[in-house]
Amino acid sequence: MKKFFAAAAGVCLAVCLVSAAGCSEDLSPEGKDWRFAFAQGQAGQVLFCSEEYAAVYPDAERAEGICSAEDGGIAVAVADKEYSGTYRKADGDGKSALYVALFGEEEWNMVCGVTERTDGEEYTLILSSEEYAVTFYADVD
């Protein structure tokens, strides 16, 4: 059984790395039409979700959200919270999808990647702070 899980984990890692390697050129948050999906609290509970995810998270409060990034600036609004600031790549090598966003004095982690679904792929943007993790999706052109 341990061998099965080890093999499955290895296959999953390989698929993720191959997928990311093929798309790494466009793993920037800029130039995408981000759709709010959900926001989670510290314990992982979904606090807010879009109508699209209402059936998945029936106990979460419905909310709309936006995210836009341009020229190193980022703006996020979800429910009654709004943030605007700047972001930069965390590793500076030009191929990483990991970023640091600064909203005033508060530093957030940010990752931009590609999620493979049964009906295709979409970009995923997750911003996380000590209090929240907020997820957005965008179509892959």
C-alpha positions in Angstrom: 0.0 0.0 0.0 2.9 2.4 0.8 4.4 1.7 -2.6 1.1 2.6 -4.3 0.9 5.9 -2.5 4.5 6.7 -3.2 4.0 5.9 -6.9 0.8 7.9 -7.1 2.5 10.9 -5.4 5.4 10.6 -7.9 3.1 10.6 -10.9 1.2 13.6 -9.6 4.4 15.5 -9.0 5.6 14.7 -12.5 2.3 15.8 -14.1 2.4 19.0 -12.1 6.0 19.8 -13.1 5.4 19.0 -16.8 2.2 21.1 -16.8 4.0 24.0 -15.1 7.0 23.8 -17.3 4.9 24.1 -20.4 3.1 27.1 -19.1 5.7 28.9 -17.1 6.1 31.7 -19.6 2.6 33.0 -18.8 2.4 32.4 -15.1 2.0 36.1 -14.4 -1.2 37.5 -12.8 -1.3 40.3 -15.4 -3.4 40.3 -18.5 -6.0 37.8 -17.2 -9.7 38.3 -16.4 -9.8 36.9 -12.9 -13.0 35.5 -11.5 -13.5 35.3 -7.7 -14.1 31.7 -6.5 -13.8 31.7 -2.7 -12.1 33.0 0.4 -11.0 30.9 3.3 -10.3 31.7 6.9 -7.3 30.6 9.0 -8.8 27.2 9.8 -9.5 26.5 6.1 -13.2 27.2 6.4 -14.8 28.8 3.3 -16.1 32.2 4.5 -17.2 33.6 1.2 -17.8 32.2 -2.3 -19.1 33.2 -5.6 -22.5 32.0 -6.9 -20.6 29.6 -9.1 -19.4 27.8 -6.0 -22.6 28.1 -3.9 -23.6 24.4 -4.3 -20.1 23.3 -3.2 -20.0 25.6 -0.2 -23.7 26.1 0.9 -22.7 27.5 4.3 -20.5 30.2 3.0 -21.8 33.7 2.5 -22.2 34.7 -1.2 -19.9 37.5 -2.3 -18.5 39.0 -5.4 -14.8 39.7 -5.9 -12.4 41.2 -8.3 -8.7 41.1 -8.9 -6.6 42.9 -11.4 -2.9 43.2 -11.9 -1.0 45.5 -14.1 2.6 46.9 -14.3 3.5 45.4 -10.9 0.4 46.8 -9.2 -2.5 44.7 -7.8 -6.0 45.4 -6.6 -8.3 43.0 -4.9 -11.8 43.4 -3.5 -13.8 40.7 -1.9 -17.0 41.2 0.1 -16.4 44.4 2.1 -12.6 44.2 2.0 -10.4 46.1 -0.5 -6.7 45.9 -1.0 -4.4 47.6 -3.4 -0.6 47.4 -3.6 2.3 46.1 -5.5 3.8 42.7 -6.1 7.1 41.1 -7.2 8.4 37.7 -8.1 9.7 36.0 -5.0 12.7 34.3 -6.6 13.5 36.8 -9.4 14.5 34.1 -11.9 11.7 34.8 -14.4 10.2 31.3 -14.3 8.8 31.1 -10.8 5.0 31.4 -10.2 5.6 32.5 -6.6 5.1 36.2 -5.8 5.0 38.5 -2.8 2.3 41.1 -2.7 2.5 44.2 -0.5 -0.8 45.8 0.6 0.3 48.7 2.7 2.5 47.2 5.4 0.9 43.8 5.1 2.8 41.1 3.1 0.8 38.4 1.3 2.0 35.3 -0.5 0.7 34.9 -4.1 0.9 32.0 -6.5 -0.2 31.9 -10.1 -0.5 28.5 -11.8 -2.6 26.3 -14.0 -5.3 24.0 -12.8 -6.2 21.0 -14.9 -9.9 20.2 -14.8 -11.9 17.4 -16.6 -13.2 20.0 -19.1 -9.8 21.8 -19.7 -7.4 24.1 -18.0 -7.7 27.4 -16.2 -5.3 29.8 -14.5 -5.4 29.8 -10.7 -4.4 32.8 -8.5 -4.2 32.3 -4.8 -3.4 35.1 -2.4 -2.8 34.3 1.2 -2.2 36.2 4.4 -2.2 35.2 8.0 -6.0 35.6 8.1 -7.2 34.6 4.6 -6.6 32.7 1.5 -8.4 34.0 -1.6 -8.7 32.1 -4.8 -9.4 33.4 -8.3 -9.6 31.6 -11.7 -9.1 32.9 -15.3 -9.6 31.2 -18.6 -6.5 29.9 -20.5 -6.7 31.4 -24.0 
